[in-house]
Amino acid sequence: LSICSKLCYAIGGAPNQAAGSAASFFLQIYLLDIAHITPFHASLVLFVGKASGAVTDPVAGFFISKSRWTKIGRLMPWMLACTPLTVVSYFFMWYLPPFVSGRVAWYLTFYCLFQALTTLFQVPYSALTMFLSTDQKERDSATAYRMTMEVLGTLIGAALQGQIVASAHVSHHCTVNPPVNTTDSWHDTTIFPDPSDPLSHQVIYMIAAGVIGGVYLLGIVILFLGVKEKSDPYALNSDRAIPFCKGLGLTMKHGPYVKLTASFLLISTAVQLEQSNFVLFCTHAADLRNHFQYLVVTILVSAAVSVPFWQKFLQRFGKKCAACGISWMIPFAVMLVTIPNLILAYFVAFISGLSIAASLLLPWSMLPDVVDNFRLQNPHGKGHETIFYSSYVFFTKISAGIGLGISAAGLEFTGYKPGICRQSNDVILALKILIGAVPSVLILVGLFILLFYPITEESRKETKLALEVLR
C-alpha cells in the first residue's frame, strides 16, 4: 500500500468521527440546556438513538454480505449512497424546531436516523481494511493511519462544537462570585441564552453542522478517488459465501472474537461515559465551566499525537501488552473527582487522551487478526468480514447506549435542573460517580477479560504463514 492510499483511506473515516465526537461530548448538554427537554427524555433520546444504530449493524452486515461486486467494489457503493442522507440528518439533529411539545420526537427521529446512517457507512468502511491488503503489517499500518485521522476528526468536531457550547452555556450570572449568604434565588439563576441576540447560539449551531456536513462530502470524495477495493485473494471459485445467520452463529462461537468483543464493549462504554458526562462534570461539579472546551481539546490533541506512539509500541511489545495503557486514566480520573484542581484537570486530560488513543487503536488493530484466525479455521468460506465488523459495532453500540441511558436517567433521579447555575449535591455526587467510579470498574473488568484473549504475536505469525500457504 502506498502512503497516499493509506491517507485517503484514513481521511474517509474522519468526518464520521467529527460528527460522532460533537454528539458524544455535547449532545446531552445541548438537549438539556438549549432544547430544554428533561433528563429523562434526554436519556430516552440517547439510548434509543444508540440502540437504533446498534440494530442497524447486523442489518447492514446482512445486506452488504448479499451485495454483488461492482466496478467500484462491493463496499464502496454503500458508503457513497448513505453519505448525503447522513449530512441531512446530522444538520437537523442540531436544529431547534419552533414547536415545544414535539421536540423530543424531533430529536429522537433525527438522532436515530443519524445513528442508523452512520452505521451504514461505518460497517463497510471498517470492513474495507480486510480488502486493502493481505499483509498483516500493511493492514496494521493502514489502521494506524485511520486511527490518527479519526482522532484528528474527533478533535475537529469537539473543538468546533466546544467553542459554540462555551458561548451557549457560560453566563455572567454564573461566573460572578455569589454573596456569602447564598440564596436559593442565586442557585436557580438560569443561564439560558438571550434569544434577542442577533448571532444566537442556534444559528452558530447550524453553521457548525453545515461545516461538518461539508467535511463529510469532502471525505467521501477523497476516499472514493484514493482507495481501490480488492477482492479476496484467498477465495477459490469453489468457495461459497457463508450465509449471514450461519456466519453470525459461527462468530458467536469463535473464542478469540467473543473475548475481544466482551473486553472492548466494557472499555468503550467507559470511554463513552467519560465523553458524555465530562462537560457536565466540569460545568457543575468541578467549577471549571470556563475551561471545559480547552480541556476537551487537550484530551483529543493528546490522543491524536499518541496514536503513532501506540502503533510503535504494539509492534515492539505486542497488542495485549499495549492494552495496559488504557488503565492509565483510572487513577487520574479518581484524582480529578476528589481534587478538582485546574492544573490537575489539564494533566488528567492529557493522560486520558493517551488512554483513549490506546482504546481506539487496539480493537480495530486486533479484529483483523481475529478474522484471519477464523478464515484459517473455515478455509472454504468467504464473505464473513462484514459479519465480524457489523456484529462488533453492534455490541459496542448497544452497551454504550445502555450506559448513556443509565447515566442520563441517574441525573433525572438525582434532580438535575436544566440551565441553573448550581446543581444539588446529589447531582454533583452522581456526576463524580459517572466520571470516576463507573468507568474505572468497567475498564478493569474489560482488561481482566482481555487477559484470556488467545491470539499472541507468535500465533499471528503462524496464521500469516498458513494463509500464505492457502494463497
N, C-alpha and C positions, 0 to 999 in steps of 0.2 A: 504494500500500500504506500502511495506517495503521501507526503506531508499535506499536500493540497487536498487530497481525498479525505484524509483524517479530519482536517479543519472544516471542510464542507459538511461532513457528517456531524461533527460536533456542533457547528453553528445551527444546524437544523433543529436541534433539540432545545436550544437556548430560549426561544420565545415561550415555549410551554412552561419552562421553569420560571421565567419572569412573571408570567400571569399567575402561576401557582404560588409563587412567593408573595406577591401582593395580597392574594386571597388568604394565605396561611397566616401572615403577620397581622393583617389589618381588617379582614372582612368582619371578624367578630366585633371589634370595637366600632366599626362603621355601622353595623346593624344596630348596635346598642345606642350609640351616641348621635348618629346622624339620621338614620332611618327611624329611630325611636321605637323599636319593637322590643318586647320584653325578653329577658334572658331565656325564658322557656321557649319562646318562638325562635330565638336565635339558635338555640341548641337543636331545635327541630330542623331548621334550615341546614345547619352544618351536618347533622347526622344523616338526614335523608339525602342531601346532596352527595356526600361521600358514598353512601350506600348505593345510590343510582350509578355512580361511576364504577363502583366495585361490581355491581351486577352486570354492567356493560362489558366488563373484561372477558368473562367466558363467552358471552355472546359474540363479541368481536373476534375472539380466537376461533370460534366455530365457523363464522362466515369467511374469515381470512383463510382458514385451512381449506375451505372449499373453493377458494378463488383459483382461477386459471392463470397461467403465466402469460403476460402480455409483452409487448415490445419494450416497455419500461420496467418490467418486472412484475412480481406478484404483490409486493407490499407497497410500492410507491403510489399506485392509483388511489389507495385508501387515504394516504396522507394528503395527497393533492385535493381530494374531494372534500374532506372534512375541515380543512383549514379556514375557508371563507365563512362557514357556518360557526366555527369556533370564535372567530373575531366578532361576529354579530352578537352571539350570546354573551361574550365577555363584556362587551360595551354596555348592554342593557342590565348586566348584573350590578353595575355601579350607578345606574340611573335611579334618581329619586322620583317615583311617579307622583303625580299631583294628588291622587286619592290616598286616604289613610287606611281605610278599613281593609283594603285588599293588598296591602304591602307585603304581608307575609307570603301570600300566594304568589305575588310577583317575584320576590327574591327566591322563593322555593323553586319556581318554574325555571328561571334562568340559571340558577346555580346548578340545578340537576342537569339541565341541558348542557351547560358548560362542562361539567364533570364527565358526562357521557361522551361528548365530542372530543375532549382531550384524551379520553381513553381510546377512542377510535384512532387517534394519532399515535399515542404512546405505545400501544401494543405492537403495531407493525414497525414503528421506529426502533424500539428496543430490540425486537427480534431481528432487525436488519443487521445487527452485529454479527450474527452467525452467517450472513451472506456477503460479508465484505471480504473475508479471507478464511482459509482453512488453518492458518498457523495460529497457535495459541498466543505467542508473543505479539503478533500483529493485532489480534483481537484485543489483548490486554492494553496495548498501546492506544488503539482507537478508543477503547473505553476510558482511558485516562484523559485523552483529548476531549472526549464527550463530557466527562465529569467536570473538567476545568471550565469549559464553555457554559455548561449548565449552571455551575456555581456563579459564574460571571453574570449569566442571565438572571439568576436569583438575586444577585446584588443589584442589578439594574432595576428590577421590579420593586425590590424592597426600598431602595434609595429613592426612587421616583415617588412611590406611594408614601414613604416616610416623611418626606418634606411636606406633602399635602396634609397628612394626618397631623403633623406637628402644628400647622396653622389652624386646623379644624378643631383640635382638642386642647389647645393651650389658650387660656384666657387670663387677663389681668386680675379677674376675680379670684383666681386660684393661685396666682403667683405672689400676691401681696401677703405679708405676714398677718395672720389673724390676731385679733386682740387677745389679751391674756385670758380673759373670761370668755372663752369661745362659746358662742351661742349656736343653737340649732339652726337659726336662720343662715349663719355663715356656712354651716355644714351643708345646707340644702341649696346654696347658691349654684345656679346652673351655669354650664359653660357651653350652651348651645350657640352656634354661630349666628351672627346677626343677618337675617335674611335681606336687609336693605343694602348690604354690601354689594356694589356692582360686580366685583370679582368674587362672587360667592363661592364657597367651598365646593358646591355641587358642580359648578362649571369647571373648576380645576380637576375634579374627579373625572369629568367627561374627557378633558384634554388628555389626562394620563391614560385613560382607557383607549383613546384613539391612538396615542403614541405606541402603546404596547401592541395594539392591533396591527399597526404598520410594521412593527418588528416581526410579528407573526408572518406577514406576507413576504417580507424580505428573507426570513429564514427558510421558508419552504422553497423559494426560488433558488437560493444557494444550494440547498440540499438536492434539488432536482437536477441542477446543472452540474454539480460536482461529484455526485456519487453514482456508481453503477452497481446495480444489484446483480449478484452472480448466483447461478443455480447451484444446487447441492452437488459437489463433485464426487461424493461418495455413493450417490444413488445409481442403481443399475436400472435397466429397462424393465427388469422383472420385479423391482421393488414397488410396493403398493403404499399409498398414503394411509397412515393409521387413522381410523375413524375417530372423530373428536371425543365421543363419550368413552370409547375404549382407551384412547390415549390419556384422557383425564384420569381414568381409573388407574392406569399404569403409573402415571406421575405421582398419584397419591400413595402408591405403594413403594415408590423409589426412595430408599432410605436417605441418601445424601440430600435430595430435594426437600424432603419433609423436615429434616433437621435445619437446613439453611433457611427455609421459609419460616419455621416456628421461631427461630432466633431473631431474624431481622424484622418480623412483623411486630415483635415486642419493642425492639430498638427504634424502629421507625415511628411507632406510636409515641414513644418517649420524646423523640425529636419534634413530632407534631404538637404535642402538649406544650413543649418549651416555646415553639414558634407562636402558637395561637394565644398563649397567655402572657408572653413576655412584655408586650406593650401595656397590657392591663396592669401587670405587676409593677412595672416602672412608674406608671401613672398614679396608681392608687396605694401601693404598698411600700414603695421604696423612695418616694419623694424625688423621683428622677424624671418628672414629666417634661422637663426642658432638655433632656439628654437622650431620650429613648431612640429617636431617629438616628443619632450618631452611634449609639450602642449597637443597633441593628446593622448599620453599615460596617462597624468594626467586626462583628461576628462573620459577616459574609466576605469581607476582604480577607480575613484570616483563613476562612475556608477555601477561598479561591487560590490563594498563593500556596497553600499547603497541599493541594492535590498532587502536584508533581513530586513533592517530598514523599507522600504516602505511596505513590507509584514506585519510586525507587526503593522504598522500604520493603514493600511486599515482594519485589523482585529479589531482594537480597535475603530477607529473613522469612519469607513465606506469608501467605494471606491470612492464615489463622493467627499468626503472631501479630500481624498488623492490627487485628481486632482489639488488642489491648488499648489502643489509642482512643477507642470510643469511651472507655471508662474514665478518661481524664476529666470530663466535665462534672462528674459526680461531686467530688469534694469541694470544687469551686462554686458550684451551684448552691450547695448547702451553706457555704460561707456567705454568699450573697444574700441568702434568705435571713441568716442570723445577724449579719453585719452589713446592712445596706449602705456601704460607703461608695462615693463616686469613683475614686481611683480603683478600688477593688472591683467595681462594676465593669470598668473597661478591661481590667485584667481577666475577669471571668468571661467577658465577651470574646476576648482573644483566644482563650483556652477552649471555649465552647466551639469556636469556629474550627479549630483543629480537629475536635472530636466529630463534629458534623461532617467534615470532609471525609474522614475515615468511614463514617456510617453510610455516606452516599456512594463512595467508590467501591467498597468491598463487595456488597451483594451483587452489583452488576458485573464485577470482575470475576466473581465466583460462579455465577449462574451459567456462563458458557461452559465451564468445567463440568458442571452437573449434566448439561445437555450432551456433552461429548461422552460422559460416562454412560448415560442412557443409550446413546447411539451404539456404543460398543456392545451393550447387552441386548440390543434389538437391531442387529445389523441389516435386516431386510425390510425395515420400515422407514418411512420418510414423512415429512410434514409435521413433525412433533414440536418444532421450535416455537411456533406461536402458542401451542398449548402450554408449554412451560412458562413463557413470558406472561401470557394473559392470566393464568391462574396465580402466578406470583404477585402480580399487581393487584389482583382481586383480593387476596388475603391481606396484603399490607393496607389497602384502602379501607376494607371493612373494619379492620382493627383500629385504624386511625379514626374512622368515623365514629366508632363506639367510644373511643377515648375523648374525642372532641365533644360529642353529645353529652357524655357524663360530666365533663368539666363545665360546660355551659349550664347544665342543669344544676350543678353544685352551686354556681353563682346565683341562680334563681332561688335555690333553697336557703342560701345564707342571706338573702335580702339585697342583692345588688340593685342599685337605683341608677338608671342611665343619666349621665350628664351632671351629676353633683360633684362638688369639689372634694369631699372626703367620704369614703365609704365606711361602713360599720366595721368594727373589729372582727366580726365573723367573716366578712368578705375578705378582709386582709389576710386572715388566717387561711382561708380557702385558697387564695392566690399563692401563698407561701407553700402550701402543701402541693399544689399543682405544678409549681416551678421546681421545688426541691425534692420532696419525698417520693412522689409518684414516679417521675422519670428515673430517679436513682434505682428504685426497686425494679422497674421494667428493664433497664439496661443490665443490671446484674443478673437477672433471670435469663435474659437473652444471651448474654455471654456464657453463662453456665451451659445452656443448651448447645452453644457453638463448640464447646469442648468435645462433644461427641460427633462432630462433623467428620466423616471418614476420609475425605479426599485430601491427601497430603501432596507435597511437592513431588515426592517420589512416584506416587500413583498417577499424578498428572503426566509425568514423563512417560510412564508405561502406557497410559491411554493414548498419548500422542503417537507413540511408536506403533501401537496396534491399529490405529486409524490410518496411518501411513501404509501399513500392510494392506488394509482394505482398499485403499486407493489404487 
